[in-house]
Amino acid sequence: MKKNLEQVLTQKAKSIRVIYVSSYIPRRCGIATYTKDLTNAINLLNPYALAEIMAVN
């Protein structure tokens, strides 16, 4: 039986945890902006296991 992407993500969501360590908004730099955009895109693809950002100076 083939599973669709939503079924797989729902089953695996409890074990998936993504944290990006990066400079972050409100800093105005390319890495902060990239990290924000990347996190937003990943969260749209997999709303069952939301990515987070740990900001560093």
BALOBA-1460 file (C-alpha; in Angstrom, 3 decimals):
// residues 57
<rec num="1" residu="m" x="0.000" y="0.000" z="0.000"/>
<rec num="2" residu="k" x="1.430" y="3.370" z="-1.008"/>
<rec num="3" residu="k" x="1.257" y="6.205" z="1.471"/>
<rec num="4" residu="n" x="0.884" y="9.797" z="0.445"/>
<rec num="5" residu="l" x="3.185" y="12.542" z="1.724"/>
<rec num="6" residu="e" x="0.699" y="13.818" z="4.307"/>
<rec num="7" residu="q" x="0.345" y="10.350" z="5.872"/>
<rec num="8" residu="v" x="4.110" y="9.915" z="6.101"/>
<rec num="9" residu="l" x="4.650" y="13.373" z="7.603"/>
<rec num="10" residu="t" x="1.870" y="12.864" z="10.141"/>
<rec num="11" residu="q" x="3.411" y="9.597" z="11.320"/>
<rec num="12" residu="k" x="6.947" y="10.989" z="11.478"/>
<rec num="13" residu="a" x="6.161" y="14.434" z="12.915"/>
<rec num="14" residu="k" x="6.751" y="13.390" z="16.513"/>
<rec num="15" residu="s" x="10.341" y="12.433" z="15.793"/>
<rec num="16" residu="i" x="11.240" y="15.416" z="13.585"/>
<rec num="17" residu="r" x="12.643" y="18.547" z="15.205"/>
<rec num="18" residu="v" x="14.530" y="21.142" z="13.193"/>
<rec num="19" residu="i" x="16.318" y="24.105" z="14.750"/>
<rec num="20" residu="y" x="18.390" y="26.495" z="12.650"/>
<rec num="21" residu="v" x="21.202" y="28.314" z="14.467"/>
<rec num="22" residu="s" x="21.785" y="31.615" z="12.717"/>
<rec num="23" residu="s" x="21.731" y="35.361" z="12.958"/>
<rec num="24" residu="y" x="18.099" y="36.316" z="12.731"/>
<rec num="25" residu="i" x="15.641" y="39.122" z="12.224"/>
<rec num="26" residu="p" x="15.547" y="42.001" z="13.219"/>
<rec num="27" residu="r" x="19.166" y="42.009" z="12.044"/>
<rec num="28" residu="r" x="19.427" y="43.250" z="8.508"/>
<rec num="29" residu="c" x="21.795" y="40.842" z="6.887"/>
<rec num="30" residu="g" x="21.556" y="38.248" z="4.154"/>
<rec num="31" residu="i" x="21.975" y="35.256" z="6.451"/>
<rec num="32" residu="a" x="19.165" y="36.396" z="8.768"/>
<rec num="33" residu="t" x="16.838" y="36.984" z="5.827"/>
<rec num="34" residu="y" x="17.779" y="33.648" z="4.233"/>
<rec num="35" residu="t" x="17.143" y="31.795" z="7.512"/>
<rec num="36" residu="k" x="13.734" y="33.446" z="7.911"/>
<rec num="37" residu="d" x="12.755" y="32.594" z="4.314"/>
<rec num="38" residu="l" x="14.077" y="29.022" z="4.591"/>
<rec num="39" residu="t" x="12.178" y="28.388" z="7.831"/>
<rec num="40" residu="n" x="8.949" y="29.777" z="6.374"/>
<rec num="41" residu="a" x="9.282" y="27.554" z="3.289"/>
<rec num="42" residu="i" x="10.065" y="24.410" z="5.307"/>
<rec num="43" residu="n" x="7.124" y="25.087" z="7.633"/>
<rec num="44" residu="l" x="4.770" y="25.419" z="4.661"/>
<rec num="45" residu="l" x="5.942" y="22.049" z="3.325"/>
<rec num="46" residu="n" x="5.611" y="20.280" z="6.672"/>
<rec num="47" residu="p" x="3.178" y="21.970" z="9.084"/>
<rec num="48" residu="y" x="3.239" y="18.907" z="11.349"/>
<rec num="49" residu="a" x="6.816" y="19.521" z="12.527"/>
<rec num="50" residu="l" x="7.568" y="23.225" z="12.529"/>
<rec num="51" residu="a" x="11.165" y="24.379" z="12.283"/>
<rec num="52" residu="e" x="12.489" y="26.883" z="14.801"/>
<rec num="53" residu="i" x="15.354" y="29.369" z="14.836"/>
<rec num="54" residu="m" x="17.911" y="29.924" z="17.579"/>
<rec num="55" residu="a" x="19.350" y="33.405" z="17.108"/>
<rec num="56" residu="v" x="23.021" y="34.137" z="17.786"/>
<rec num="57" residu="n" x="24.848" y="37.455" z="17.863"/>
